């Protein structure tokens, strides 16, 4: 290869070659039913996002105003940031035990071994 010439490489497939985007239905559906705190069966998930730990708890079946009020109260008690997405509450940090105490005080239950 001489100096000054570019090497032309093409790797991959194009959509026009018969490839199609696969869209599968959602595995679980989000329940629109509003439940009392005693009827919830919550559990925790822990994820890493951009190197930071995020604690997820859910799935909540509350209306929007109750969900925002509960989220605001918990964030203030814990002194951390958080948000609510698709019935799950996400909190910054590994705060599983402190979060469990606050939610039990509010009347929520957890799945066994969570």
Beta strands, then each sheet from edge to edge (+ up, - down):
strand 1: 41-49
strand 2: 52-58
strand 3: 82-85
strand 4: 88-92
strand 5: 109-110
sheet 1: 3+ 4- 2+ 1- 5-
end
